[in-house]
Amino acid sequence: MRILAAALLLLGACPLHAQMIKCVDERGVVHYTDKPRPGCKGGEVNIEGQLPISGRLQPRTMDPAREEREFQRRRIEGERQAKNEEREREARRRRCAAMHSELQRLDSQRRVFTTNLQGERTYMNDGVRQQRIERLRTEIARGCS
């Protein structure tokens, strides 16, 4: 009795081999089946597994839940970095627009003045004006390209 049970267990553990057949009908549609169809062209398909490109199988080093957490962490970090880059681009755009506006105001032939706390106008002299124009042009060339 024991021998019969052992034999049945061994037979049940044997790998089953199924044959896959590729069949192309008259319209050119491809079908895969385990039995050949009448009127189809094609043949047997080898469905054996292949080793990875490296040539050897490697066991998993992390569990799937941890891999998912790492993936989500990287995704969130990427989104955060993209938002920060967008904020920096917007701040640079505003800063450049302000410098261009100031340069345009200084390049005009009108007299440039500032108003102090008492409401009095203080006019900018030509030397200071020219220095500021040069500094603005340098900053625009360096940071607003």
C-alpha positions in Angstrom: 0.0 0.0 0.0 2.8 2.4 0.9 4.6 1.6 -2.4 1.4 2.4 -4.4 0.9 5.7 -2.5 4.6 6.6 -3.1 4.3 5.7 -6.8 1.2 7.9 -7.2 2.9 10.8 -5.5 5.9 10.5 -7.8 3.7 10.4 -10.8 1.8 13.4 -9.6 5.0 15.3 -9.2 6.2 14.7 -12.7 6.2 17.8 -14.9 3.5 17.9 -17.5 4.6 18.8 -21.0 2.1 20.6 -23.2 2.7 21.4 -26.8 1.9 24.9 -28.1 1.1 25.3 -31.8 1.1 28.5 -33.7 -1.6 28.6 -36.4 -2.0 31.3 -39.1 -5.4 31.2 -40.9 -6.2 32.3 -44.5 -6.8 35.9 -43.4 -3.4 36.1 -41.7 -4.7 36.1 -38.1 -2.4 34.2 -35.7 -3.9 31.8 -33.2 -2.1 29.8 -30.5 -3.6 26.4 -29.5 -2.7 23.1 -28.1 -4.2 21.1 -31.1 -3.6 21.8 -34.8 -6.5 23.3 -36.7 -7.4 22.3 -40.2 -6.4 24.7 -42.9 -3.9 26.6 -40.7 -0.2 27.1 -41.5 2.4 27.1 -38.8 4.0 24.7 -36.4 5.1 23.9 -32.9 6.3 26.7 -30.7 9.1 26.3 -28.2 7.8 27.7 -24.9 10.7 27.0 -22.7 11.8 29.7 -20.3 15.1 31.5 -20.9 17.8 32.8 -18.5 18.1 36.5 -18.0 20.7 38.4 -20.1 23.2 38.2 -17.3 23.1 34.4 -17.6 22.2 33.6 -14.0 19.1 33.8 -11.9 19.4 36.0 -8.8 17.1 35.7 -5.7 15.0 38.6 -4.7 16.8 40.8 -2.2 13.8 42.9 -1.1 10.2 42.0 -0.4 7.6 43.5 -2.8 6.0 45.7 -0.1 9.4 47.4 0.5 10.0 47.8 -3.2 6.6 49.5 -3.5 7.4 51.8 -0.6 10.8 52.7 -2.2 9.1 53.4 -5.6 6.5 55.6 -3.9 9.2 57.5 -2.0 11.2 58.1 -5.2 8.0 59.2 -7.0 7.1 61.7 -4.3 10.7 63.0 -4.1 10.7 63.5 -7.9 7.4 65.4 -7.8 8.8 67.6 -4.9 11.9 68.3 -6.9 9.9 69.2 -10.0 7.8 71.6 -8.0 10.9 73.3 -6.5 12.4 73.6 -10.0 9.2 75.2 -11.3 9.2 77.7 -8.3 12.8 78.6 -9.0 12.1 79.1 -12.8 9.1 81.3 -11.9 11.2 83.4 -9.4 14.0 83.8 -11.9 11.5 84.9 -14.6 10.0 87.5 -12.2 13.5 88.7 -11.2 14.6 89.0 -14.9 11.4 90.9 -15.8 12.0 93.4 -12.9 15.7 93.9 -14.1 14.6 94.4 -17.7 12.0 96.9 -16.5 14.5 98.8 -14.4 17.0 98.8 -17.3 14.4 100.2 -19.7 13.6 102.9 -17.2 17.2 103.8 -16.7 18.0 103.7 -20.4 15.3 106.3 -21.2 16.4 109.9 -21.5 14.1 111.0 -18.6 15.6 112.0 -15.3 15.5 109.2 -12.8 14.5 109.9 -9.2 13.6 108.1 -6.0 11.3 109.4 -3.3 12.6 109.5 0.3 10.5 109.1 3.5 9.7 112.8 3.6 8.2 112.6 0.1 11.1 114.6 -1.4 12.5 113.6 -4.8 16.2 112.6 -5.0 17.6 112.6 -8.5 20.1 110.0 -9.6 23.3 111.5 -11.1 24.7 110.3 -14.4 27.7 108.3 -13.0 25.5 106.3 -10.6 23.0 105.8 -13.3 25.6 104.5 -15.7 27.0 102.1 -13.1 23.6 100.7 -12.4 22.9 100.2 -16.1 26.2 98.3 -16.5 25.4 96.1 -13.4 21.9 95.3 -14.7 23.2 94.4 -18.2 25.8 92.1 -16.6 23.2 90.4 -14.3 20.8 90.0 -17.2 23.4 88.5 -19.5 24.5 86.1 -16.7 21.2 85.0 -15.3 18.4 85.7 -17.8 19.6 84.0 -21.0 
